[in-house]
Amino acid sequence: MTRYAGVGIIVLALMLTACGGVGLPDSYQQAEEMPHIYPDYVGVTIPVNIAPLTFKMDGKAEEMVARMSFGNTEIICGGEDVRPEEKEWKRITAEAKGHDIQVEVYAKQNGQWTRYQPFSITVSPDSIDPYISYRLISPSYVTYEELTINQRCLENYNEKVIYDNMLCSTPTEGQCINCHNYQQYNPDRMQFHARQNMGGTVINYDGKLSKINMSNDSILSAGVYPTWHPWLKLIVYSTNKTSQTFHTRDLNKIEVFDAGSDLIAFDVDKCEVTNIENDPDEMEVFPFWAPDGKTLFYCSAHFEYKDTVDKGVETIRRAKEIKYNIYKKSFDPQTFQFGPRQLVFNADSLDKSATLPRISPDGRWLLFILGQYGCFHIWHRDADLWMIDLLNSEARRADELNSPQTESYHSWSSNSRWVVFSSRRDDGGFTRPFFAHIDAEGKGSKPFELPQPYPDCNRQSMKCFNIPEFMKGPVTISPQTFADVLKTEGIPVKYVDRLKK
């Protein structure tokens, strides 16, 4: 219920208008609280080059108006929602760079206008990479039809499909696509996987496209979770025997788990693959290169099979026993040799499980996910973001970024000042991209949702946004060109043993 500090009529001296001649109301009631808007942009920090923030009242309102101001510049717009024009938005964010934009919101309910307490939006001078890409998938447990990998310009609302799995699907044979990844944010050096029909790993390296058949008797599976070396034509993958099942008495209704996982390295030029780690009692997953190219981080869980039943059945029965720690291995770029593993974060000692270590490009911060157990935390409501300062190894829960719902896959911007991550905080069912500024002390700002041309775009969409990755520009290869490559025979990999432990 809205509380009022007073009622009065105010004659406005300043009547600069925008958004089709919308003006501020002549009279209104003054509320004591700030407005409840969706998306929640109250008090957020945004990059100077972000697309206009659109929002609406998160509740019943006949009409609304917002005034955004900095110095002598202001935007006044409204109607059913607030949608600043791109030209006006770019002007005010450029002028407010390093400062705050003040926002006043007025809403009309039951024929009466209410003015809410103003709030600020901080415009950081730190820009953000101009593009992200993500997979769009329906929140279904058993199907993977109509998957796309999309790219979105963060400086405006332009969105395009990178690849559509329907281009290689048939009425009887479907195709799953996932795990798009880039070398140093370069859209001309990327890879993604296709599963089932016409499956293979697609690699684009400076315009040279190839489809790789990475299945080999000497490795556990084809490559799954990738990480490009910062400059070498080398990709490290985890290989995974992944399954899913359902809980009957747990809020986390679905469980995705590995019955086995190893680490492999793939030489892009030579089409050679080798094992890095393949201990049968260790489950290694989620590799990630440090920016110096001399250290590989990853997660591993110690798990010894005890029963004589099928490994998948035993993993289901003992799923909550599986706890992943974070490790690292040294790497010599000259000899391609890895050193022994070293413990980075002992999640098991906390009776927790750590996944998805991601190091900021400046080498200072390690962001990861911590949950109760397992490796597929996107389905775990308790999953939270944690931060490690690599200068002193101090770890903390990043409370300023977390919500009561799931936080999962995350990615750093190329300047180490922004993170994007998947969160179910809106409704508990759909993952959507949220952004936050990270300051020099590793402290995050209040996360804000991906801006859209209309405020309700995200929550009216029936798709989940998975694996958001920053990019320095757009992928220019057409979806049909990717499909044409996938329709060819994959180049088989050769197994070698030149990468020593």
Solvent accessible surface area in square Angstrom, and as a share of the most:
residue,aa,sasa,rsa
1,M,229,1.02
2,T,34,0.20
3,R,148,0.54
4,Y,92,0.35
5,A,70,0.54
6,G,35,0.34
7,V,112,0.64
8,G,35,0.34
9,I,138,0.70
10,I,75,0.38
11,V,136,0.78
12,L,39,0.20
13,A,113,0.87
14,L,100,0.50
15,M,97,0.43
16,L,89,0.44
17,T,52,0.30
18,A,22,0.17
19,C,28,0.17
20,G,81,0.78
21,G,58,0.55
22,V,34,0.19
23,G,26,0.25
24,L,16,0.08
25,P,13,0.08
26,D,97,0.50
27,S,45,0.29
28,Y,16,0.06
29,Q,36,0.16
30,Q,36,0.16
31,A,0,0.00
32,E,84,0.38
33,E,39,0.18
34,M,89,0.40
35,P,6,0.03
36,H,132,0.59
37,I,9,0.05
38,Y,15,0.06
39,P,5,0.03
40,D,73,0.38
41,Y,0,0.00
42,V,19,0.11
43,G,44,0.42
44,V,0,0.00
45,T,22,0.13
46,I,0,0.00
47,P,0,0.00
48,V,28,0.16
49,N,26,0.13
50,I,0,0.00
51,A,0,0.00
52,P,1,0.01
53,L,1,0.00
54,T,2,0.01
55,F,1,0.00
56,K,55,0.23
57,M,14,0.06
58,D,74,0.38
59,G,55,0.53
60,K,171,0.72
61,A,35,0.27
62,E,87,0.39
63,E,64,0.29
64,M,1,0.00
65,V,2,0.01
66,A,0,0.00
67,R,50,0.18
68,M,0,0.00
69,S,15,0.10
70,F,56,0.23
71,G,71,0.68
72,N,160,0.82
73,T,16,0.09
74,E,9,0.04
75,I,1,0.01
76,I,3,0.02
77,C,1,0.00
78,G,18,0.17
79,G,24,0.23
80,E,155,0.69
81,D,22,0.11
82,V,0,0.00
83,R,107,0.39
84,P,8,0.05
85,E,90,0.40
86,E,80,0.36
87,K,166,0.70
88,E,37,0.16
89,W,1,0.00
90,K,65,0.28
91,R,113,0.41
92,I,0,0.00
93,T,1,0.00
94,A,63,0.49
95,E,84,0.38
96,A,0,0.00
97,K,101,0.43
98,G,42,0.40
99,H,103,0.46
100,D,56,0.29
101,I,0,0.00
102,Q,81,0.36
103,V,0,0.00
104,E,24,0.11
105,V,0,0.00
106,Y,4,0.01
107,A,0,0.00
108,K,56,0.24
109,Q,56,0.25
110,N,140,0.72
111,G,52,0.50
112,Q,69,0.31
113,W,39,0.14
114,T,2,0.01
115,R,44,0.16
116,Y,8,0.03
117,Q,61,0.27
118,P,53,0.33
119,F,9,0.04
120,S,33,0.22
121,I,1,0.00
122,T,47,0.27
123,V,0,0.00
124,S,6,0.04
125,P,76,0.48
126,D,40,0.21
127,S,51,0.33
128,I,6,0.03
129,D,11,0.05
130,P,36,0.23
131,Y,43,0.16
132,I,0,0.00
133,S,0,0.00
134,Y,1,0.00
135,R,29,0.11
136,L,25,0.12
137,I,27,0.14
138,S,43,0.28
139,P,56,0.35
140,S,43,0.28
141,Y,89,0.34
142,V,114,0.65
143,T,71,0.41
144,Y,73,0.28
145,E,119,0.54
146,E,102,0.46
147,L,0,0.00
148,T,22,0.13
149,I,0,0.00
150,N,11,0.06
151,Q,10,0.04
152,R,4,0.01
153,C,9,0.05
154,L,0,0.00
155,E,60,0.27
156,N,35,0.18
157,Y,59,0.22
158,N,91,0.47
159,E,81,0.37
160,K,141,0.60
161,V,58,0.33
162,I,1,0.01
163,Y,0,0.00
164,D,39,0.20
165,N,1,0.00
166,M,95,0.42
167,L,63,0.31
168,C,3,0.02
169,S,26,0.17
170,T,61,0.36
171,P,144,0.91
172,T,126,0.73
173,E,96,0.43
174,G,26,0.25
175,Q,0,0.00
176,C,20,0.12
177,I,0,0.00
178,N,27,0.14
179,C,7,0.04
180,H,2,0.01
181,N,17,0.09
182,Y,17,0.07
183,Q,2,0.01
184,Q,100,0.44
185,Y,38,0.15
186,N,43,0.22
187,P,15,0.09
188,D,62,0.32
189,R,67,0.24
190,M,1,0.00
191,Q,0,0.00
192,F,1,0.00
193,H,0,0.00
194,A,3,0.02
195,R,58,0.21
196,Q,113,0.50
197,N,21,0.11
198,M,74,0.33
199,G,30,0.29
200,G,16,0.15
201,T,4,0.02
202,V,2,0.01
203,I,2,0.01
204,N,4,0.02
205,Y,29,0.11
206,D,81,0.42
207,G,57,0.55
208,K,153,0.65
209,L,43,0.21
210,S,24,0.15
211,K,16,0.07
212,I,8,0.04
213,N,66,0.34
214,M,3,0.02
215,S,71,0.46
216,N,42,0.21
217,D,157,0.81
218,S,54,0.35
219,I,14,0.07
220,L,58,0.29
221,S,25,0.16
222,A,23,0.18
223,G,0,0.00
224,V,20,0.11
225,Y,40,0.15
226,P,16,0.10
227,T,6,0.03
228,W,14,0.05
229,H,0,0.00
230,P,16,0.10
231,W,124,0.44
232,L,35,0.18
233,K,64,0.27
234,L,2,0.01
235,I,0,0.00
236,V,0,0.00
237,Y,0,0.00
238,S,0,0.00
239,T,0,0.00
240,N,10,0.05
241,K,99,0.42
242,T,70,0.40
243,S,49,0.32
244,Q,80,0.36
245,T,31,0.18
246,F,99,0.41
247,H,43,0.19
248,T,126,0.73
249,R,229,0.84
250,D,30,0.15
251,L,125,0.62
252,N,16,0.08
253,K,100,0.43
254,I,3,0.01
255,E,4,0.02
256,V,13,0.07
257,F,12,0.05
258,D,5,0.03
259,A,18,0.14
260,G,15,0.15
261,S,2,0.02
262,D,17,0.09
263,L,0,0.00
264,I,0,0.00
265,A,1,0.01
266,F,0,0.00
267,D,14,0.07
268,V,27,0.15
269,D,101,0.52
270,K,125,0.53
271,C,21,0.13
272,E,25,0.11
273,V,1,0.00
274,T,2,0.01
275,N,19,0.10
276,I,2,0.01
277,E,22,0.10
278,N,65,0.33
279,D,58,0.30
280,P,115,0.72
281,D,51,0.26
282,E,17,0.08
283,M,6,0.02
284,E,2,0.01
285,V,0,0.00
286,F,10,0.04
287,P,2,0.01
288,F,49,0.21
289,W,8,0.03
290,A,9,0.07
291,P,47,0.29
292,D,74,0.38
293,G,0,0.00
294,K,113,0.48
295,T,25,0.15
296,L,0,0.00
297,F,11,0.05
298,Y,0,0.00
299,C,0,0.00
300,S,1,0.01
301,A,1,0.00
302,H,112,0.50
303,F,6,0.03
304,E,84,0.38
305,Y,54,0.21
306,K,151,0.64
307,D,74,0.38
308,T,143,0.83
309,V,57,0.33
310,D,95,0.49
311,K,114,0.48
312,G,17,0.17
313,V,60,0.35
314,E,1,0.00
315,T,0,0.00
316,I,77,0.39
317,R,158,0.58
318,R,36,0.13
319,A,10,0.07
320,K,109,0.46
321,E,95,0.43
322,I,5,0.03
323,K,29,0.12
324,Y,2,0.01
325,N,18,0.09
326,I,0,0.00
327,Y,21,0.08
328,K,64,0.27
329,K,2,0.01
330,S,53,0.34
331,F,9,0.04
332,D,58,0.30
333,P,18,0.11
334,Q,161,0.71
335,T,76,0.44
336,F,35,0.15
337,Q,86,0.38
338,F,7,0.03
339,G,13,0.13
340,P,110,0.69
341,R,93,0.34
342,Q,90,0.40
343,L,93,0.46
344,V,36,0.21
345,F,23,0.10
346,N,61,0.31
347,A,0,0.00
348,D,73,0.38
349,S,83,0.53
350,L,92,0.46
351,D,89,0.46
352,K,57,0.24
353,S,0,0.00
354,A,0,0.00
355,T,0,0.00
356,L,15,0.07
357,P,0,0.00
358,R,18,0.06
359,I,5,0.02
360,S,0,0.00
361,P,41,0.26
362,D,81,0.42
363,G,30,0.29
364,R,65,0.24
365,W,12,0.04
366,L,0,0.00
367,L,0,0.00
368,F,0,0.00
369,I,0,0.00
370,L,7,0.04
371,G,2,0.02
372,Q,73,0.32
373,Y,10,0.04
374,G,10,0.10
375,C,6,0.04
376,F,54,0.23
377,H,6,0.03
378,I,29,0.15
379,W,62,0.22
380,H,0,0.00
381,R,110,0.40
382,D,53,0.28
383,A,0,0.00
384,D,28,0.14
385,L,0,0.00
386,W,44,0.15
387,M,3,0.01
388,I,3,0.01
389,D,16,0.08
390,L,53,0.26
391,L,136,0.67
392,N,81,0.42
393,S,84,0.54
394,E,115,0.51
395,A,40,0.31
396,R,85,0.31
397,R,121,0.44
398,A,0,0.00
399,D,86,0.45
400,E,38,0.17
401,L,1,0.00
402,N,27,0.14
403,S,22,0.14
404,P,129,0.81
405,Q,45,0.20
406,T,1,0.01
407,E,0,0.00
408,S,3,0.02
409,Y,31,0.12
410,H,1,0.00
411,S,7,0.05
412,W,8,0.03
413,S,0,0.00
414,S,34,0.22
415,N,63,0.33
416,S,2,0.01
417,R,49,0.18
418,W,0,0.00
419,V,0,0.00
420,V,0,0.00
421,F,0,0.00
422,S,1,0.00
423,S,1,0.01
424,R,14,0.05
425,R,59,0.21
426,D,55,0.28
427,D,80,0.42
428,G,22,0.21
429,G,32,0.31
430,F,31,0.13
431,T,1,0.00
432,R,2,0.01
433,P,1,0.00
434,F,12,0.05
435,F,0,0.00
436,A,0,0.00
437,H,25,0.11
438,I,0,0.00
439,D,52,0.27
440,A,69,0.53
441,E,133,0.60
442,G,1,0.01
443,K,106,0.45
444,G,8,0.08
445,S,24,0.16
446,K,79,0.33
447,P,12,0.08
448,F,1,0.00
449,E,4,0.02
450,L,0,0.00
451,P,1,0.01
452,Q,28,0.12
453,P,45,0.28
454,Y,116,0.44
455,P,5,0.03
456,D,22,0.11
457,C,44,0.26
458,N,2,0.01
459,R,90,0.33
460,Q,128,0.57
461,S,33,0.21
462,M,132,0.59
463,K,50,0.21
464,C,7,0.04
465,F,9,0.04
466,N,18,0.09
467,I,26,0.13
468,P,0,0.00
469,E,21,0.09
470,F,2,0.01
471,M,0,0.00
472,K,115,0.49
473,G,10,0.10
474,P,53,0.33
475,V,8,0.05
476,T,110,0.64
477,I,35,0.18
478,S,50,0.33
479,P,40,0.25
480,Q,85,0.38
481,T,56,0.32
482,F,0,0.00
483,A,0,0.00
484,D,74,0.38
485,V,24,0.14
486,L,0,0.00
487,K,103,0.44
488,T,74,0.43
489,E,162,0.73
490,G,18,0.17
491,I,86,0.43
492,P,96,0.61
493,V,12,0.07
494,K,127,0.54
495,Y,66,0.25
496,V,29,0.16
497,D,87,0.45
498,R,84,0.31
499,L,7,0.04
500,K,99,0.42
501,K,135,0.57
